[in-house]
Amino acid sequence: MSISAIKVSELEGHRRFDAEYYQPRYLELISALESANAQLLSEIATIQKRKFEPLSGQSFNYIEISEVNTETGRVNAIEISGEEAPSRAQYIVQTDDVIISSVRPNRNAVALITKNLAGFVCSSGFVVLRPKRVPAEFLFISLKTNYVRTLLDRQTTATMYPAVSETDLISTPIIMPDNKVIESVVQKVQSATQLQSDADSLYAEAERLLAAELGLDRLDLSESLFNVRRVSEVQQSRRADSEYYKRKYQNLLNFFDQKPSQTLEQIATFAGGATPLGADYLEEGIPFLRIQNVGDNQLILDDVAYIHEDIHESELKRSQLAPNDVLITITGRIGTSAVVTDELKKANINQHIVRMRLESKDINPFYLAAFLNSVGGRLQTEREAYGTTRDALPYYCLARIRVLTADKVLQDQVEQLVRKAAETKQDAKRLLAEAKSEVERLIEKA
């Protein structure tokens, strides 16, 4: 067992008395950084606070901590109207800003603000940094390194909502390599950013192809001031809320009536997961997928929880996953769908996701997921979802979602584009991992 002996004069200005703060691993890391001539973050970046004031009737793009991919830094912004702006939507970001979460459990949420994100609004849970004297790409990678995350864990205040103060964050030492290493890191980040953009384009191309071939791009989604429906329709659907009978939904159903289709109940069997009572997530084990792990046509596996295999084989046996299962989220971000790929030999899901196992070989799982993510699928899940405190998509509503029949050529084309996009994303992740390793190796040498 390692023990640290600290003099009273060394108690960080008498601000920290908790023993955890002086663990040997922290002290050794600080010593290594000092010997490597690291600079404080305040010397290479400044905190920016461009205040955002929401305007009634005007929408904006909002970056929440949970919508930042913790592995790649990719941002999934949410469009919000001024009237619905959350109080934590506070800071406007600009090109080459770097945002980092200061709160747990998503402290590793770091994003580089590229041109397409300029002017977006981020949560108050982020600290917005403007680099000086170093490229934004290098600052981005430095903040993602394990040694910075370790230091931020050390600086966490022990409150009900653990966080790192701006003062402590800006005092974090950052190792400064020679220009050759910095240039290499910047080049890798820029290449990874381009690859991620290429992957997004491939996913978008799959969606455009599907919509054009099925005619979904020609749907009339206009609204009317009122709609008149028969009582028999209300009784059959078991829904009396007026939103359920909006004109755009009826136009969609009329469109479906003119084409061959099947319901999800006819296509697949359903199984829902659960969160085991009292179960602690593990560092290793069986991957346990939650809502944040299911993206449009892709699984996001950088922030996966793990459960014990005994739980996977007993109380969660009914929701075990297999390659080519199709997942769909039924609460929160309702209707997002993706295919379970070969890399997940064993995995499970929580109660906010439904596993669909196809019963017919005539349906390509990649086509099904892409259709559910298209306007034809999303309008249906949007219509069918309901709730009191928050909306959800019950099984009986999920079962009646209709899927347009498509020929094998179209289905295979969609699969090829989605798989190519996934491969491109993996190349981007590899480059980011290499850039991160370059910086971390400097600490290991020290």
C-alpha positions as CSV (number, residue, x, y, z in Angstrom):
1,M,0.0,0.0,0.0
2,S,1.3,3.5,-1.0
3,I,1.2,6.2,1.6
4,S,1.7,9.9,1.1
5,A,3.1,12.1,3.8
6,I,2.3,15.8,3.3
7,K,3.5,18.7,5.3
8,V,0.9,21.3,6.4
9,S,2.8,23.9,4.4
10,E,2.1,21.8,1.3
11,L,-1.6,21.6,1.6
12,E,-2.3,23.6,-1.6
13,G,-2.7,26.9,0.2
14,H,-4.8,25.1,2.9
15,R,-7.7,24.7,0.5
16,R,-7.7,20.9,0.3
17,F,-7.5,18.6,3.4
18,D,-9.0,15.5,1.8
19,A,-6.6,12.6,1.7
20,E,-7.7,11.5,-1.7
21,Y,-6.3,14.7,-3.2
22,Y,-2.7,13.6,-2.2
23,Q,-2.8,10.1,-3.5
24,P,0.7,9.0,-4.8
25,R,-0.5,8.6,-8.3
26,Y,-1.5,12.3,-8.4
27,L,1.7,13.5,-6.8
28,E,3.8,11.4,-9.2
29,L,1.9,12.8,-12.2
30,I,2.4,16.4,-11.0
31,S,6.1,15.8,-10.5
32,A,6.4,14.3,-14.0
33,L,4.6,17.3,-15.6
34,E,6.9,19.7,-13.7
35,S,10.0,17.9,-15.0
36,A,8.6,18.0,-18.5
37,N,8.2,21.8,-18.2
38,A,4.4,21.7,-18.7
39,Q,2.5,25.0,-18.9
40,L,-0.7,25.9,-17.1
41,L,-3.8,25.9,-19.3
42,S,-4.2,29.6,-18.5
43,E,-1.0,30.2,-20.4
44,I,-2.3,28.6,-23.6
45,A,-6.0,29.3,-23.5
46,T,-8.6,31.8,-22.1
47,I,-12.1,31.2,-20.9
48,Q,-14.8,32.7,-23.2
49,K,-18.3,33.7,-22.0
50,R,-20.2,34.9,-24.9
51,K,-23.6,35.1,-23.3
52,F,-26.7,33.9,-25.1
53,E,-30.1,35.5,-24.8
54,P,-32.9,33.5,-26.3
55,L,-35.4,35.3,-28.5
56,S,-39.1,34.4,-28.7
57,G,-40.0,32.9,-32.0
58,Q,-36.3,32.2,-32.9
59,S,-34.8,28.7,-32.8
60,F,-31.2,27.9,-32.1
61,N,-28.8,24.9,-32.1
62,Y,-28.0,23.7,-28.6
63,I,-25.1,21.5,-27.5
64,E,-25.8,19.5,-24.4
65,I,-23.1,17.5,-22.6
66,S,-24.8,14.2,-23.3
67,E,-24.8,15.0,-27.0
68,V,-21.0,15.1,-27.3
69,N,-19.4,11.8,-28.4
70,T,-16.8,11.3,-25.7
71,E,-14.5,9.4,-27.9
72,T,-14.4,11.4,-31.1
73,G,-15.7,14.8,-29.8
74,R,-18.5,14.8,-32.5
75,V,-21.4,17.0,-31.6
76,N,-25.1,16.2,-32.1
77,A,-26.7,19.6,-31.7
78,I,-30.4,19.9,-30.9
79,E,-32.6,22.6,-32.5
80,I,-34.7,24.3,-29.8
81,S,-37.1,27.2,-30.0
82,G,-36.4,30.4,-28.0
83,E,-39.5,29.7,-25.9
84,E,-38.2,26.3,-24.9
85,A,-34.6,27.3,-24.2
86,P,-33.3,25.6,-21.0
87,S,-31.8,27.9,-18.4
88,R,-28.4,26.1,-18.9
89,A,-28.2,27.2,-22.5
90,Q,-25.8,30.0,-21.8
91,Y,-22.7,30.4,-24.1
92,I,-22.2,31.0,-27.8
93,V,-19.3,29.2,-29.3
94,Q,-17.1,30.2,-32.3
95,T,-14.8,28.4,-34.7
96,D,-11.7,27.0,-33.0
97,D,-13.2,27.2,-29.5
98,V,-12.7,24.0,-27.5
99,I,-15.4,23.1,-25.0
100,I,-14.9,20.8,-22.1
101,S,-17.4,19.5,-19.5
102,S,-16.7,20.6,-16.0
103,V,-19.2,18.3,-14.3
104,R,-19.4,14.6,-13.7
105,P,-20.2,12.0,-14.9
106,N,-19.5,13.4,-18.4
107,R,-16.2,15.1,-17.6
108,N,-14.6,13.5,-20.7
109,A,-17.0,15.4,-23.0
110,V,-14.6,17.5,-25.1
111,A,-15.4,19.0,-28.5
112,L,-13.5,21.1,-31.1
113,I,-15.8,23.7,-32.5
114,T,-15.5,23.6,-36.3
115,K,-17.0,26.1,-38.8
116,N,-20.3,24.2,-39.1
117,L,-20.8,24.6,-35.3
118,A,-19.9,28.3,-35.1
119,G,-22.7,30.3,-33.5
120,F,-24.2,27.3,-31.7
121,V,-25.1,27.6,-28.0
122,C,-23.6,25.3,-25.4
123,S,-24.7,24.2,-21.9
124,S,-23.4,26.0,-18.8
125,G,-21.9,22.6,-17.9
126,F,-19.2,23.3,-20.4
127,V,-16.2,25.7,-20.1
128,V,-15.5,27.4,-23.4
129,L,-11.8,27.8,-24.1
130,R,-10.2,30.0,-26.8
131,P,-6.6,28.7,-27.6
132,K,-3.7,31.1,-27.7
133,R,-0.2,30.3,-28.9
134,V,-1.3,26.7,-29.8
135,P,-3.5,25.3,-32.5
136,A,-7.1,24.4,-31.4
137,E,-6.6,20.9,-32.6
138,F,-3.7,20.4,-30.2
139,L,-5.6,21.9,-27.2
140,F,-8.5,19.5,-28.1
141,I,-6.3,16.4,-28.0
142,S,-4.5,17.5,-24.8
143,L,-7.8,17.9,-22.9
144,K,-8.8,14.4,-24.0
145,T,-5.6,12.7,-22.7
146,N,-5.8,10.4,-19.7
147,Y,-3.4,12.5,-17.7
148,V,-5.6,15.6,-18.0
149,R,-8.7,13.5,-17.0
150,T,-6.7,12.2,-14.0
151,L,-5.9,15.7,-12.9
152,L,-9.5,16.8,-13.3
153,D,-10.6,13.8,-11.2
154,R,-8.2,15.1,-8.5
155,Q,-9.6,18.6,-8.7
156,T,-13.2,17.4,-8.3
157,T,-15.0,19.0,-5.4
158,A,-16.9,16.5,-3.1
159,T,-20.4,18.0,-3.4
160,M,-23.8,16.5,-4.3
161,Y,-22.9,17.4,-7.9
162,P,-19.2,16.9,-8.3
163,A,-17.6,19.5,-10.5
164,V,-14.3,21.2,-11.3
165,S,-14.2,24.9,-10.9
166,E,-13.0,27.2,-13.7
167,T,-10.1,28.3,-11.5
168,D,-8.9,24.7,-11.0
169,L,-9.5,23.8,-14.6
170,I,-7.5,26.8,-15.9
171,S,-4.7,25.8,-13.5
172,T,-4.3,22.3,-15.1
173,P,-0.7,21.8,-16.4
174,I,-0.5,20.9,-20.1
175,I,2.6,19.3,-21.6
176,M,4.0,21.3,-24.5
177,P,6.0,19.2,-27.0
178,D,8.2,20.5,-29.8
179,N,6.6,21.9,-33.0
180,K,7.1,18.6,-34.9
181,V,4.8,16.7,-32.5
182,I,2.3,19.5,-32.4
183,E,2.1,19.6,-36.2
184,S,1.7,15.8,-36.3
185,V,-1.2,16.0,-33.8
186,V,-2.9,18.8,-35.8
187,Q,-2.6,16.9,-39.0
188,K,-4.1,13.8,-37.5
189,V,-7.0,15.7,-36.0
190,Q,-7.7,17.5,-39.3
191,S,-7.7,14.3,-41.2
192,A,-10.0,12.6,-38.6
193,T,-12.4,15.6,-38.8
194,Q,-12.5,15.2,-42.6
195,L,-13.1,11.5,-42.3
196,Q,-15.9,12.1,-39.8
197,S,-17.5,14.5,-42.3
198,D,-17.2,11.9,-45.0
199,A,-18.9,9.4,-42.8
200,D,-21.8,11.8,-42.1
201,S,-22.1,12.3,-45.9
202,L,-22.4,8.6,-46.5
203,Y,-25.1,8.2,-43.8
204,A,-26.9,11.2,-45.4
205,E,-26.6,9.6,-48.8
206,A,-28.2,6.4,-47.6
207,E,-31.1,8.4,-46.2
208,R,-31.4,10.4,-49.5
209,L,-31.3,7.3,-51.6
210,L,-34.0,5.6,-49.5
211,A,-36.3,8.6,-49.4
212,A,-36.0,9.2,-53.2
213,E,-36.6,5.6,-54.2
214,L,-39.6,5.2,-51.9
215,G,-41.0,8.7,-52.7
216,L,-40.7,9.9,-49.1
217,D,-39.0,13.1,-50.3
218,R,-42.3,14.1,-52.0
219,L,-44.5,13.8,-49.0
220,D,-46.9,16.7,-48.2
221,L,-46.2,17.5,-44.6
222,S,-48.2,20.8,-44.5
223,E,-50.4,21.5,-41.5
224,S,-54.0,22.7,-41.2
225,L,-55.8,24.6,-38.4
226,F,-58.1,21.8,-37.7
227,N,-58.8,18.1,-38.6
228,V,-62.1,16.2,-38.5
229,R,-62.0,12.4,-37.8
230,R,-64.7,9.8,-37.2
231,V,-65.4,8.5,-33.7
232,S,-64.7,4.9,-35.0
233,E,-61.2,6.0,-35.9
234,V,-60.6,7.3,-32.4
235,Q,-62.0,4.1,-30.9
236,Q,-59.8,1.9,-33.1
237,S,-56.6,3.8,-32.4
238,R,-57.4,4.2,-28.7
239,R,-56.1,7.8,-28.9
240,A,-58.2,10.9,-28.2
241,D,-55.4,13.5,-28.2
242,S,-55.8,16.0,-31.1
243,E,-52.0,15.9,-32.0
244,Y,-52.5,12.2,-33.1
245,Y,-54.7,13.3,-36.0
246,K,-52.5,16.1,-37.4
247,R,-52.8,16.5,-41.2
248,K,-49.1,15.5,-41.8
249,Y,-49.7,12.1,-40.1
250,Q,-52.8,11.5,-42.2
251,N,-51.0,12.4,-45.4
252,L,-48.3,9.9,-44.5
253,L,-50.8,7.1,-43.9
254,N,-52.6,7.9,-47.1
255,F,-49.3,7.6,-48.9
256,F,-48.6,4.3,-47.2
257,D,-52.1,3.0,-48.3
258,Q,-50.9,3.3,-51.9
259,K,-47.8,1.2,-51.5
260,P,-47.0,-2.3,-50.2
261,S,-46.0,-2.3,-46.6
262,Q,-45.8,-4.4,-43.4
263,T,-46.1,-3.6,-39.8
264,L,-43.2,-4.2,-37.4
265,E,-45.3,-6.8,-35.7
266,Q,-45.3,-8.8,-39.0
267,I,-41.6,-8.3,-39.5
268,A,-40.0,-9.0,-36.1
269,T,-40.3,-10.2,-32.6
270,F,-39.7,-7.7,-29.7
271,A,-37.7,-7.9,-26.5
272,G,-37.1,-5.1,-24.0
273,G,-34.3,-4.9,-21.6
274,A,-34.0,-3.7,-18.0
275,T,-31.6,-2.2,-15.5
276,P,-30.8,-4.8,-12.8
277,L,-31.7,-3.7,-9.4
278,G,-28.7,-2.7,-7.3
279,A,-26.4,-3.6,-10.2
280,D,-23.1,-1.7,-10.3
281,Y,-21.6,-1.1,-13.8
282,L,-18.3,-2.8,-14.3
283,E,-15.1,-1.7,-16.0
284,E,-15.2,-4.9,-18.1
285,G,-17.9,-7.5,-18.8
286,I,-20.9,-7.7,-21.1
287,P,-21.6,-4.4,-22.9
288,F,-24.8,-2.9,-21.6
289,L,-26.3,-0.5,-24.2
290,R,-28.3,2.6,-23.1
291,I,-30.0,5.4,-25.2
292,Q,-26.7,7.3,-25.7
293,N,-25.3,4.2,-27.4
294,V,-27.9,4.1,-30.1
295,G,-27.5,6.7,-32.9
296,D,-29.0,7.1,-36.3
297,N,-27.9,3.9,-38.2
298,Q,-25.0,3.5,-35.9
299,L,-24.0,2.2,-32.5
300,I,-21.9,4.6,-30.4
301,L,-19.7,2.4,-28.3
302,D,-17.3,4.9,-26.7
303,D,-19.3,5.3,-23.5
304,V,-20.6,1.8,-22.9
305,A,-21.5,0.4,-19.4
306,Y,-20.7,-3.2,-18.6
307,I,-22.6,-5.8,-16.5
308,H,-21.7,-9.1,-15.0
309,E,-22.1,-12.2,-17.3
310,D,-24.2,-13.9,-14.6
311,I,-26.8,-11.1,-15.0
312,H,-26.6,-11.3,-18.8
313,E,-27.3,-15.1,-18.6
314,S,-30.1,-15.0,-16.0
315,E,-32.4,-12.0,-15.4
316,L,-31.5,-10.3,-18.7
317,K,-31.4,-13.5,-20.8
318,R,-34.5,-12.5,-22.8
319,S,-32.9,-9.3,-24.1
320,Q,-29.5,-10.7,-25.2
321,L,-28.4,-9.2,-28.4
322,A,-27.0,-10.9,-31.6
323,P,-25.6,-9.5,-34.8
324,N,-28.3,-8.1,-37.2
325,D,-30.7,-7.4,-34.4
326,V,-32.3,-4.0,-34.9
327,L,-32.5,-1.6,-31.9
328,I,-34.9,1.3,-31.4
329,T,-35.2,3.7,-28.6
330,I,-38.6,4.0,-27.0
331,T,-38.1,6.9,-24.4
332,G,-36.2,10.1,-24.4
333,R,-34.9,10.4,-28.0
334,I,-37.7,8.2,-29.4
335,G,-37.4,6.3,-32.7
336,T,-33.6,6.2,-33.1
337,S,-32.6,2.9,-34.7
338,A,-29.4,1.0,-35.4
339,V,-28.2,-2.5,-36.3
340,V,-26.2,-4.6,-33.9
341,T,-22.9,-5.3,-35.7
342,D,-20.6,-8.3,-35.7
343,E,-18.2,-6.6,-33.2
344,L,-20.8,-7.1,-30.4
345,K,-20.6,-10.9,-29.9
346,K,-22.4,-10.5,-26.6
347,A,-24.4,-7.5,-25.4
348,N,-27.6,-6.4,-23.6
349,I,-29.9,-3.4,-23.4
350,N,-31.7,-1.4,-20.7
351,Q,-35.5,-0.7,-20.6
352,H,-35.4,2.3,-22.8
353,I,-34.5,0.2,-25.9
354,V,-36.3,-2.5,-27.7
355,R,-34.6,-5.3,-29.6
356,M,-36.2,-6.3,-32.9
357,R,-35.2,-9.7,-34.2
358,L,-36.2,-10.1,-37.9
359,E,-38.3,-13.2,-38.8
360,S,-37.9,-12.8,-42.6
361,K,-34.8,-12.8,-44.7
362,D,-36.6,-10.5,-47.2
363,I,-35.9,-7.6,-44.9
364,N,-32.4,-6.3,-44.6
365,P,-31.8,-5.1,-41.0
366,F,-29.8,-2.1,-42.3
367,Y,-32.7,-1.1,-44.5
368,L,-35.1,-1.4,-41.6
369,A,-33.0,0.8,-39.3
370,A,-32.6,3.4,-42.1
371,F,-36.3,3.4,-42.8
372,L,-37.2,3.9,-39.1
373,N,-34.7,6.8,-39.0
374,S,-36.2,8.3,-42.2
375,V,-39.1,10.8,-42.3
376,G,-41.4,7.8,-43.0
377,G,-40.4,6.1,-39.7
378,R,-39.9,9.1,-37.5
379,L,-43.3,10.6,-38.2
380,Q,-44.9,7.4,-37.2
381,T,-42.9,7.0,-33.9
382,E,-43.5,10.7,-33.2
383,R,-47.2,10.2,-33.7
384,E,-47.5,7.0,-31.7
385,A,-45.5,8.1,-28.6
386,Y,-47.3,9.6,-25.7
387,G,-47.0,10.0,-21.9
388,T,-47.7,12.2,-18.9
389,T,-44.3,13.3,-17.4
390,R,-42.5,12.3,-20.6
391,D,-43.4,10.6,-23.8
392,A,-42.7,6.9,-24.4
393,L,-43.5,4.4,-27.2
394,P,-45.4,1.4,-25.8
395,Y,-45.0,-2.0,-27.5
396,Y,-48.5,-2.1,-28.9
397,C,-47.8,1.3,-30.6
398,L,-44.5,0.1,-31.8
399,A,-46.1,-3.0,-33.3
400,R,-48.3,-1.0,-35.7
401,I,-45.5,1.1,-37.2
402,R,-45.6,0.4,-41.0
403,V,-42.5,-0.3,-43.1
404,L,-42.6,0.2,-46.9
405,T,-41.6,-2.8,-48.9
406,A,-38.4,-2.2,-51.0
407,D,-36.6,-4.4,-53.6
408,K,-33.4,-6.2,-52.6
409,V,-31.2,-3.8,-54.7
410,L,-32.2,-0.8,-52.8
411,Q,-31.9,-2.6,-49.4
412,D,-28.4,-3.8,-50.3
413,Q,-27.4,-0.3,-51.5
414,V,-28.5,1.2,-48.1
415,E,-26.5,-1.5,-46.3
416,Q,-23.3,-0.8,-48.3
417,L,-23.5,3.0,-47.6
418,V,-24.1,2.4,-43.9
419,R,-21.2,-0.1,-43.6
420,K,-18.9,2.2,-45.6
421,A,-19.8,5.1,-43.2
422,A,-19.0,2.9,-40.2
423,E,-15.6,1.9,-41.6
424,T,-14.8,5.6,-42.3
425,K,-15.7,6.5,-38.7
426,Q,-13.4,3.8,-37.5
427,D,-10.5,5.3,-39.5
428,A,-11.3,8.7,-37.9
429,K,-11.2,7.2,-34.4
430,R,-7.9,5.5,-35.1
431,L,-6.3,8.8,-36.1
432,L,-7.6,10.5,-33.0
433,A,-6.3,7.7,-30.8
434,E,-2.9,8.0,-32.5
435,A,-2.8,11.8,-31.9
436,K,-3.8,11.2,-28.2
437,S,-1.1,8.6,-27.8
438,E,1.6,10.9,-29.2
439,V,0.9,13.4,-26.4
440,E,0.5,10.7,-23.7
441,R,3.9,9.2,-24.6
442,L,5.6,12.4,-23.6
443,I,4.2,12.0,-20.1
444,E,5.3,8.3,-20.0
445,K,8.8,9.4,-20.9
446,A,8.8,12.0,-18.2
